[in-house]
């Protein structure tokens, strides 16, 4: 969200998994900051965070559509915000989560829990009861002359934040088109690419050949996305990019698109890897040198359920595997002759070391060209 409106390189996690103690539960909180680009103000910052991903899930558009289909009643004020809009243009808000709404003599308490593939439904239901319990008791005991607060604990200082240095000017004087497949990482990915010095234009999937050609990109990036490549006609996009002789770098769904485009097949993991770190091994034999300057093994962030079926990728005459897991799962591929390469992991995620992620993007900008 911040990367949509903040200066490249200014969005940083300056506090990771900080502990906040409340009367009945403990929150772990990340502290993220960013500095607005020219042309944006505090209201823009507020709007790009609405609704907060912590109460919607990600990617936001698909997650909110799921909520609309499956939740039986509107959330109303829950998950919104209250705060101050000041005369100097600043804005300070907090989400309405641990909140009681009093209206016409009725106290309303709402609570929710996160549903993941890993979730135990009974445990999540118990969590909602726990979150609501302090407020329910406060209402039930409203006539008792007793008040207490344990929400004054100081948050321990977080670890020193990572200073991401400008890697090098690999993208200087280059134009990049980032094709958006409705993923929550799209603008973070754009922010990383801008840190190489490149000019980045983000476009929705389905862009016409004429509009794409008019942008005159030096590189197209196929973004991550929910679902499968056919949901976004990725095969058609890759065909158009090949016809226009535009080099392509793919992330996650971008890799899956290339797998299908060049004759290999996708399969489904036995267990989804969403927000999970894994160590990959890279190949020294690579035409497009995506991993130049990187260690032969390093940790990356995975957010996927689909993957390129290894035997089919090895059998595809135009594809080469350039990175894999210890168990052989394909983590990166490249085309044998066309300037197209892709990774299954997310170089822009905090779970991938930032300098490693930047190096991969810089290598794509440097080496992928006709």
N, C-alpha and C positions, 0 to 999 in steps of 0.2 A: 504493500500500500504506500509506504513512504517513498519508495523508489519511483513512483509515478510522478511525484512533484518535487523531489529533493535533488540537490546538486549531486552529480556523480561522485562517488567516493565518500560522501558525507554520512551515509546511513551506516551506523555501526551498532553492534550489540555491546554496550558498555557495562552491563551487569547481567550475568548469566545464572539462571536458576537461583535467584535470591529468595530467601525465606521471608514470608509475611505471615504472622501469627494472628489468628482471629479466635473468637471465643470457643468455637467448636471444631475448627479445622485449620489447616495450614495450606497456604498457597505457595507454589513456586512461581516466581515472576521473572521474566526477562525485561531488562531496561534497554530500550532501543531509541536512539536519537538520530535525527537527520536535519539538515539545513535547507530551507526552501529555495527553489530556483526562482529567478526573477520572473515575475508575472503571476505568482501564486501567493495566497495569503492564508491566514489562520482558518478561514471557513473552507478553503480548498482542502487543507490538511484534515479537517474534521470529516468532510464528505467522502474522501477516499478511504477513510477507515470505517465508514458506515456500510453495512453492519460489521462490527468487529468479528474477525475470523475466529476468535475464541468461542463465539456463540453460534457460528454458522457452520464451521467446517470449511474445507478447501478441496478443490478450487471453489471460490465463492459462488459463481453463477450456478454451477451444477449442484452444489450443496444446498443453496437456497431453493432451487427448484425441487430438490428432494424433500426439504422441509415443507414446502407448500403442498406437496402431494401427500405427505404422510402424517403431519401433525394435525390433530383433530380440532384444535382451537387456535386462534391468533395469539401471538406472544404479547401483544399489547405493548405496555411500557417496558417489559422485561428485556434486558439486553440493549436498551437505548442509552441515553446519557442525560445527565444534568450538569450544569456548570455555569460559567461566567463568560459573557462576551463583553470585553472592556472597551472603553472609549479610545484607547490607544491602538486598537486593532488586534490585541492579543485575545486568546481564548484558552480556557482551562476547564476541562470536563472530566467526569468520571462516569463509568458505566453503571447503570442501575441493575445490579445483580443482587448483592446482599442488601435488599431494600424492602421496606413495607410501604405500600401505597394506602393512604387513608382517604376514603371518599364516601361521603354521605353516611358516616358512622360505621363503615365497614373497612376492616383492615385486610388487605390482600397481600399474601406472600407467595412468590413464585420461585421455583428452583429447577435447575436442570443438571444433567450430567453428560459427559462426552461419550458418544458411541463410536467405537473403533472395531476393527476386525478382531482385536484382542479382547474386547469387552466381555465381562460376565454380566448378563442382564440383571441378575439379582443384586450383585454388588453395586451396579450403577443406580438401581432403584433405592438401595440403602443410602447411597451417597446423597441423593436428592433429599431424603428425609433428614439426614444429618445437617445439610446446608440450611434447611428451613427451620430446624428445631429451635435455635436461639430466638428467632423472631416469633415463632408460635408461642413459646413460653413467655416472651416479653408481653405479648398481647393477653395471654391467659392470666398473667400475674400483674396486669396493669394497675390494679387497685392496691397493690402492696407497695409500701414505701421503701422500696429497695431498688437501687440502681447500681450497676457496675459496668465497667468497661475494661476490656483487656486488649483493645485495639490501639494501644499507644506504644507498642514495642518498636524499637528502632531496628531498621533493616541493616543487617551486617553489610559492610562494604563488599562489593563484588570484586571478582578478580580483575586485574589490570586488563583493559580492553586491548585487543589486537590492533596495532597500527598497520593498516594496509598501505603499503607504499605504491606509488605509481610504477608499475612494472617496467614498461618502456613504451615508446611511441609507436607500437606496432600498427595501431589503427589510425594514425595521423593522416589526414587528407583522404581517408577512405569512408565510403558510405555503406552502411549496413541496413538491410531491411530485416526486421524481426517479425516473423509471421506468427500471430497470436492465435493459439488454439484454446483459449479460455482457461488458462492455467494460472494458479496463484503465484507462480514464480516468474511470470513473463517480465514484469517491470524490474524485478531484482536482476534478472538476466540482462536486461537492457542497461541497467546501471553499471553492471560489471563491464559490459562491452564499451560503454562510454569512457570508462577509466583507462582504456587503451588509447584514447584520443580519437576514436571513431565517431562519426556522426550517425546516430541511430534513429530510424523511423520505424515505429511499431504500427503494423497494419493487421486488420482482421483477416482470418483465413477466408478464402474465396475471392481475393483480389484479382482483378482482371489482368490479362496480359498487357494491355495498353497502359494501365495505371502502374503496373510493376516496372515496365520498360521505361516509363517516364521518370522514375526515381533513380535510374542509372546506378544500381547498387554494385559495389565491388564484392559483396558477400550477402547471401541470404541465410538466415538462421531459422530453422524449423523448431519452434518452441515445444516445450512439454505440453501435455494436455491430458484431460481425463478421457476415458473411453478408449476407442481403438482408431487406427488411422482412417478407416472408411467413414467414421463419423464426420470427418472434416475434409473428405476427398483429397487426402494427402498424396495419393498416387497422381491425381491430376495436377497438383501443385508442383510436384517433382518433375513431371513431364514438361510443364511449362518452363521451369527453371533450366532444365537441360536444353530445351529448344532455344532459350534466350542466352545460353552460355553464361549462366550466373553460377559461380561456385556456391556450394551448400554445406553448412554445418548444422547437424541435428542434435537435439538434446531429448533423451527419453522417448517420447512419442516420435520425435524426429528420427531416431535410430530405427524404431519399429516400422516407420514409413519406408525407409530405405530397404529394410529387410524384405518387405513385401514387394516393393517396386522392382527389385532386381532378382526376384525369383525364389526367395527363401520363404520360410513360414514362421508364424508366431505360435507360441504355446503359452499356457497359464502356469504360473508358479504354484506349487503346492501350498505355499504360505505367502501372502502378500508382504512385500518389503516396502512399507511406507514409513519414511522417517527413520530408516535403519542404516547404520554405518557398516561398510564392508571394505575389506582390503582387496585391491585389484593388482594383477600382474600385467605389465605392459610388454609389448613386443618391440624388440630392437629393429625388426625388419618392417619398416613402414614407409610407404611412398610419400604420404602427405605429412609426416613428421608431427603428428598431433601432440606427442608427449616429449618433444625435445626439451632437454634441460630438467626433466622431472625424474625422480627416483624410479627404479624399476618396479617398486611396490609402494603403494600409498593408500590411504583411507579415503573413501568417497561416500557421498550420500545417495541412498537409493529410495526412490518413490515409484514403485511399479509393481504391477501384477502380471503384465505380459512380458515376454522376452523372446529374443530370436532363437529358434530351435537350432542348436549347434550343428547337427549333422546337415541340415538343409543349408545353413550359411556356408559351411565348408564345401558343399556341393555346388553352390552358386558360382558360376565362372567369373563373375564380375566383382565378387565381394571377398575381402580379406578381414580376418579377425585381428585386432590390434591390442585388445585388452580383455582379460577374463578373470573370473574368480578362481579360487583354489579348486572348486568342484567343476570347473570348465564352463560355467555360465558366461555367455557372451556379454561383455561390458563395453566394447567399442569396436567399430567396423570402419572400413574405408572402401571406396570404389577402386578397382584395379587401374583404371585409366582416367576416369572423370574426376575433377576436383570436388569430391564429395566425401565427407567423413562425419561420424556421429558417435556419441557416447550414450550409454543407457543410464548413467548416473547423472547427478545434478552438480556441475562445477560451481554453480552460484549459491549453493546451500551452505549454511554455516557448518554443517557436518563434513563438508569438504574443506580442507585448509584453504583460506582465501587466496594465498599466493599461488597455490597449485591450480585453483580454478581460473585465476587470471592468466596464468601461464598457458593453460590449454586454449583459452580464447585468443590470446595473442598469437599462439602458433597457428590457429585456424586462419586468422587474418593475414599472417605472414606467408603461409605455404599453400593455402587453397586458392589457386588461380589457374586460368587457362593459359 
